[in-house]
Amino acid sequence: MFILAGVFAGVSFFASRLLAPQRPTPAKEAPYECGIIPEREPADRFPVRFYLVAMIFIIFDIEIIFVYPWAVIYRELRAFGLWEMVLFAVAVFVSFMYLIGNGALDWGPIKRLRPVAHVPESIRSPGRTAETTVRRVDVGPQEPAA
């Protein structure tokens, strides 16, 4: 059955390569961006919060990687396996509560623990805002590249 599926997939692949029209265009060769034609180059940097959310996702992804095999052999492990998994789940939950307590998922305005000293205009970078390290991105029309 697997051989038949492999043969069918291979024949379908080669038939589509031979029969499909080959008309590459710049839009087809561009990287995929959710089906929207890109109007400008992306910003240089993403805010750190995006990476923090990605790391939180990885924490829960790793938790699932450990929970699934445990669920498969739960009856063989008995009480020892149950308490091991409870301890692991509590550790993940406590670390998640720590992240929430430190504002890892707060996407509102930046909260500061102490007031920021006034920065003279002469040393402030014009490409940066006063409240963040993310550069401003101009949304105006782009000049064509030479």
Helices and strands as residue ranges (DSSP letters): H 2-19, H 26-29, H 48-72, H 74-101
